[in-house]
Structures are given as structure tokens and as C-alpha cells.
Amino acid sequence: MTSPKHFSNISPTATATSASEVASDQQRLRFRLLTSLELTKLALALRQQTVAAASEAIRGLGVAPRRETAQAVLDRRTSIDNVRRSRAARRQFNTQPALAQRLRTYKASKVFPVAKSLFRHGAAGGGTFKLWFVEKSSEVSYKVDIDSNRDTYRGSFKGWSATEDHHRIWVPRDWAARVLAHGLADLDGMMTLDAHRLMSPEGITLYAATWAAQSRGYSVTTHRGFIAISGGLSFHADSAEHAVAGIRRKVTAAGRPPRQLVSPLDTDIDAFVRRYQRYDVTVNLDDARESGSCEYGIRSWCEAVGLDYEDGEAPLADILTAFQARPQVEVRRAILHAIRRQQAHLRKAA
């Protein structure tokens, strides 16, 4: 029976061959090509996009840092960066409003300031302004929806109802060009929503128009009729004939020569109030009508300042207080007409 071989009898040649095979395996592993996943991971891990940094990263994988391999890692990093930039640009573009939305926002920026300057808004519970563009004149309108909430007040008033005012405006798409550009947006304290120019007598500009006027509280009423303009003055009426006749009366009334060196129509508000507050006069609707104001404008001003139109008259002191809150030249004319009327009456009685 053959005796087993002892380890001490293993030849040195066999041992040398095994070490050579291990060294050869290590040499083949170091020179292998990188996989696509390895290229991506190395590219993402780079802190500096240089050949030296890429070579060092490759060496960390146990791969020979050949120049072409390092360049492949850099190319992969460049490709990744380009994809990221493109994705970020698309994401940023998507956050920008569409062209139509930007145009709508621009047009709304022309309408809302006029409405806010003319009509009462900002109730305790908050409010909103919304705009719609319409294609038909019959759809032009201005409405205010009154609502309420119980979340506004805190403390001992928690749960109390707070009024909200929500303004809804419908105007033509070309409102800025049709109305605002021609100086028609604010006439006699009323907002012109739509206007179509008509044939008119010489010296008078006539429009078929739709306008909004302040009503009680936060309410706004919409009217359809005609607006006549002449000499920087305007007159609203329900017919073209009445509008033309009204503007002629208004221009005539405004053309009366003043008795003072400085016209009371040109003095500042405080000076006007100080000059005429000493008179004990009652101003009525006829004073406003006979001095050239249109019915729509009279009612709108009364509602805006909190005077009751149905009363038909008010003390001069109340009119002056309201005039300071909403100073319109038509109010000055009505006050002067009332004072002249009283003085004429006193002369007749004397």
C-alpha cells in the first residue's frame, strides 16, 4: 500500500505556478472594461471634472486608469449634466404662465385699478375681483356678490359674521383700446365698461355705452345708454337726444363767467369748503340737474358718499363733507347753483 504524501514533499515548482496564476488573475481584473453602470456611478461621484480626478476614481475600483477610460467617465458626466439642465429648463418653462394667461393678466391690470378707485370694496371679511372677456355688448356687466364668513373675527368676536364683497366684471376683450385709451374709463365717477362711437353734432362726441355706478353699500349697478362728451365734460342719458341736450346744458352752465378772480371750480378742495361752509343752504337734486349733471351721475355720487338719493335734498354742510370724500366738479357746480338760487330768492324777497 502506497503511503500518503506529506505536504513537505510538495515541489517548489507547484507553489510557484499557483502564485503566478493568482497574479495573472489580478492583472486581468485590473484591465477590464467598465460597465455602463460603473461609468455612471463614477461620473456622479466626481468632485472635479478632470482627467486626474477621473483616473483616481477608476483606480479606486481596482481598474487600470487608462486615459480613454477616464475620458469615458468625463463624457458620461457631461451627458448627465446636459440632461439635468434640459430637465430643469423644461420644469422652469412649465411654471411660466401660458402666453394667453399672461395677456389676460396684463389686461386685468388695466381694468381692476379703475374699478377699485371708483367703487367701494374691501369688506371686513375680505373680497375678490374677477374679470371675464366677452364678445357681445349685451354680455357686458358689473356685479357684486355679497357673501359672509365666520372665520374672520377672533377673541370675544369669534364666530361673528363678516361681510365679503366679490366683484365680477365682464368687459370686451379690447376694453383697454376701446375705452381706456380714449379717456372714457372714469366719467363723472362712473366706470365705462363698453363704448361704441356714433355720429354726432359738431363739437360733441357721442357713444352708445354701458357703464357701472356705485349703489348702496358695496352694490354696483350696470346701466346702458348714451354718453355725450364735449369740452372735457360728459353727460350720461338713456337716449342719444337726451345725452346731446344734456351735454349742451352742462357746457353752457360751466361757461358762466365767475364773479371771483379765481374760479371756485379751480380752487383746491379745502379752500372751496372753507369758502362756502358759512352758507345756510339746502342743496337739492334740481340744483345738480340745472347745473348740468346727468341723473346717472347724481345717483351714483349720492350712493358713493352715503347720501339718500330719495330724500331729494341735503344741507350744504352734509354736501361739503361728502364732497371732501369724493370731490367731483359736478358737485361744485351744484353747490354754486344752490347758493345763487338762495341769493336770488333773498333779493326778490327784499
ZINORZI-V403986 format. One record per residue. N is the residue number from 0. RES is the residue in three letters. SS is DSSP state (2 for helix, 1 for strand, 0 for the rest). OMEGA is omega in whole degrees, -180 to 180 (* if undefined). Layout:
BEGIN
N,RES,SS,OMEGA + N,RES,SS,OMEGA
END
This chain:
BEGIN
0,MET,0,-177 + 1,THR,0,-180 + 2,SER,0,179 + 3,PRO,0,179 + 4,LYS,0,177 + 5,HIS,0,-180 + 6,PHE,2,-179 + 7,SER,2,-179 + 8,ASN,2,-180 + 9,ILE,0,-175 + 10,SER,0,177 + 11,PRO,2,-179 + 12,THR,2,180 + 13,ALA,2,180 + 14,THR,2,180 + 15,ALA,2,180 + 16,THR,2,179 + 17,SER,2,179 + 18,ALA,2,179 + 19,SER,2,180 + 20,GLU,2,178 + 21,VAL,2,179 + 22,ALA,2,180 + 23,SER,2,178 + 24,ASP,2,179 + 25,GLN,2,180 + 26,GLN,2,179 + 27,ARG,2,180 + 28,LEU,2,-177 + 29,ARG,2,-177 + 30,PHE,0,-178 + 31,ARG,0,177 + 32,LEU,0,178 + 33,LEU,0,176 + 34,THR,0,179 + 35,SER,2,179 + 36,LEU,2,179 + 37,GLU,2,177 + 38,LEU,2,-179 + 39,THR,2,-180 + 40,LYS,2,178 + 41,LEU,2,-179 + 42,ALA,2,-179 + 43,LEU,2,-177 + 44,ALA,2,-177 + 45,LEU,0,175 + 46,ARG,0,176 + 47,GLN,0,-177 + 48,GLN,0,177 + 49,THR,0,179 + 50,VAL,2,-179 + 51,ALA,2,180 + 52,ALA,2,179 + 53,ALA,2,179 + 54,SER,2,179 + 55,GLU,2,179 + 56,ALA,2,178 + 57,ILE,2,179 + 58,ARG,2,178 + 59,GLY,2,176 + 60,LEU,0,-177 + 61,GLY,0,-179 + 62,VAL,0,180 + 63,ALA,0,-177 + 64,PRO,0,177 + 65,ARG,0,-176 + 66,ARG,2,-179 + 67,GLU,2,177 + 68,THR,2,178 + 69,ALA,2,179 + 70,GLN,2,177 + 71,ALA,2,177 + 72,VAL,2,179 + 73,LEU,2,178 + 74,ASP,2,178 + 75,ARG,2,179 + 76,ARG,2,178 + 77,THR,2,179 + 78,SER,2,179 + 79,ILE,2,180 + 80,ASP,2,179 + 81,ASN,2,178 + 82,VAL,2,-180 + 83,ARG,2,179 + 84,ARG,2,179 + 85,SER,2,180 + 86,ARG,2,180 + 87,ALA,2,179 + 88,ALA,2,178 + 89,ARG,2,-180 + 90,ARG,2,179 + 91,GLN,2,179 + 92,PHE,2,-179 + 93,ASN,2,179 + 94,THR,2,178 + 95,GLN,0,178 + 96,PRO,0,177 + 97,ALA,0,-178 + 98,LEU,2,180 + 99,ALA,2,180 + 100,GLN,2,178 + 101,ARG,2,178 + 102,LEU,2,178 + 103,ARG,2,179 + 104,THR,2,179 + 105,TYR,2,-180 + 106,LYS,2,178 + 107,ALA,2,180 + 108,SER,2,176 + 109,LYS,2,-175 + 110,VAL,2,-172 + 111,PHE,2,-180 + 112,PRO,2,179 + 113,VAL,2,-180 + 114,ALA,2,-178 + 115,LYS,2,180 + 116,SER,2,-175 + 117,LEU,2,-171 + 118,PHE,0,180 + 119,ARG,0,-179 + 120,HIS,0,178 + 121,GLY,0,178 + 122,ALA,0,-175 + 123,ALA,0,-179 + 124,GLY,0,-179 + 125,GLY,0,-179 + 126,GLY,1,-179 + 127,THR,1,172 + 128,PHE,1,178 + 129,LYS,1,-174 + 130,LEU,1,173 + 131,TRP,1,175 + 132,PHE,1,-176 + 133,VAL,1,-178 + 134,GLU,0,-177 + 135,LYS,0,179 + 136,SER,2,-179 + 137,SER,2,-179 + 138,GLU,2,180 + 139,VAL,0,-177 + 140,SER,1,175 + 141,TYR,1,-180 + 142,LYS,1,176 + 143,VAL,1,177 + 144,ASP,1,180 + 145,ILE,1,-180 + 146,ASP,1,179 + 147,SER,1,175 + 148,ASN,1,-180 + 149,ARG,0,-178 + 150,ASP,0,-175 + 151,THR,0,-173 + 152,TYR,0,179 + 153,ARG,0,178 + 154,GLY,2,-178 + 155,SER,2,-180 + 156,PHE,2,-179 + 157,LYS,0,-180 + 158,GLY,0,178 + 159,TRP,0,-179 + 160,SER,0,178 + 161,ALA,1,-177 + 162,THR,1,174 + 163,GLU,1,175 + 164,ASP,1,-178 + 165,HIS,1,-176 + 166,HIS,1,-180 + 167,ARG,1,-174 + 168,ILE,1,176 + 169,TRP,1,-179 + 170,VAL,1,176 + 171,PRO,1,-179 + 172,ARG,0,-179 + 173,ASP,0,-178 + 174,TRP,2,-178 + 175,ALA,2,-179 + 176,ALA,2,-175 + 177,ARG,2,-174 + 178,VAL,0,-173 + 179,LEU,2,-176 + 180,ALA,2,-179 + 181,HIS,2,177 + 182,GLY,0,-177 + 183,LEU,0,-172 + 184,ALA,0,-178 + 185,ASP,1,178 + 186,LEU,1,179 + 187,ASP,0,178 + 188,GLY,0,178 + 189,MET,1,-176 + 190,MET,1,177 + 191,THR,1,-179 + 192,LEU,1,-179 + 193,ASP,1,-180 + 194,ALA,1,177 + 195,HIS,1,-176 + 196,ARG,1,-180 + 197,LEU,1,172 + 198,MET,0,-176 + 199,SER,0,177 + 200,PRO,0,-179 + 201,GLU,0,179 + 202,GLY,0,-180 + 203,ILE,0,174 + 204,THR,1,-174 + 205,LEU,1,180 + 206,TYR,1,162 + 207,ALA,1,-167 + 208,ALA,1,170 + 209,THR,1,-178 + 210,TRP,1,-179 + 211,ALA,1,-179 + 212,ALA,1,178 + 213,GLN,1,176 + 214,SER,0,-178 + 215,ARG,0,178 + 216,GLY,0,178 + 217,TYR,0,-176 + 218,SER,0,177 + 219,VAL,1,-180 + 220,THR,1,179 + 221,THR,1,-180 + 222,HIS,1,175 + 223,ARG,1,-178 + 224,GLY,1,-176 + 225,PHE,1,178 + 226,ILE,1,175 + 227,ALA,1,-177 + 228,ILE,1,177 + 229,SER,1,176 + 230,GLY,0,-180 + 231,GLY,0,178 + 232,LEU,1,-180 + 233,SER,1,-180 + 234,PHE,1,179 + 235,HIS,1,179 + 236,ALA,1,-179 + 237,ASP,0,177 + 238,SER,0,-179 + 239,ALA,2,-179 + 240,GLU,2,179 + 241,HIS,2,179 + 242,ALA,2,180 + 243,VAL,2,179 + 244,ALA,2,-179 + 245,GLY,2,-179 + 246,ILE,2,177 + 247,ARG,2,177 + 248,ARG,2,-178 + 249,LYS,2,179 + 250,VAL,2,178 + 251,THR,2,180 + 252,ALA,2,-179 + 253,ALA,2,-177 + 254,GLY,0,178 + 255,ARG,0,-179 + 256,PRO,0,179 + 257,PRO,0,178 + 258,ARG,0,180 + 259,GLN,0,177 + 260,LEU,0,176 + 261,VAL,0,-178 + 262,SER,0,176 + 263,PRO,0,177 + 264,LEU,0,-176 + 265,ASP,0,-180 + 266,THR,0,179 + 267,ASP,0,-171 + 268,ILE,2,-177 + 269,ASP,2,179 + 270,ALA,2,178 + 271,PHE,2,-180 + 272,VAL,2,-179 + 273,ARG,2,-176 + 274,ARG,2,-171 + 275,TYR,2,-178 + 276,GLN,0,180 + 277,ARG,0,-177 + 278,TYR,0,176 + 279,ASP,0,-173 + 280,VAL,0,171 + 281,THR,1,179 + 282,VAL,1,-179 + 283,ASN,1,-177 + 284,LEU,2,180 + 285,ASP,2,176 + 286,ASP,2,179 + 287,ALA,2,-179 + 288,ARG,2,-176 + 289,GLU,2,176 + 290,SER,0,171 + 291,GLY,0,-177 + 292,SER,0,178 + 293,CYS,0,-176 + 294,GLU,2,180 + 295,TYR,2,-179 + 296,GLY,2,179 + 297,ILE,2,-178 + 298,ARG,2,-179 + 299,SER,2,-179 + 300,TRP,2,179 + 301,CYS,2,180 + 302,GLU,2,-177 + 303,ALA,2,-176 + 304,VAL,2,176 + 305,GLY,0,175 + 306,LEU,0,-178 + 307,ASP,0,-180 + 308,TYR,2,-176 + 309,GLU,2,177 + 310,ASP,2,176 + 311,GLY,0,-179 + 312,GLU,1,178 + 313,ALA,1,177 + 314,PRO,1,-180 + 315,LEU,2,-180 + 316,ALA,2,179 + 317,ASP,2,179 + 318,ILE,2,-180 + 319,LEU,2,177 + 320,THR,2,178 + 321,ALA,2,179 + 322,PHE,2,178 + 323,GLN,2,179 + 324,ALA,2,-179 + 325,ARG,0,-175 + 326,PRO,0,176 + 327,GLN,0,-177 + 328,VAL,2,178 + 329,GLU,2,179 + 330,VAL,2,177 + 331,ARG,2,-179 + 332,ARG,2,179 + 333,ALA,2,179 + 334,ILE,2,180 + 335,LEU,2,178 + 336,HIS,2,180 + 337,ALA,2,180 + 338,ILE,2,178 + 339,ARG,2,179 + 340,ARG,2,180 + 341,GLN,2,-179 + 342,GLN,2,177 + 343,ALA,2,179 + 344,HIS,2,180 + 345,LEU,2,179 + 346,ARG,2,179 + 347,LYS,2,-178 + 348,ALA,2,-176 + 349,ALA,0,*
END
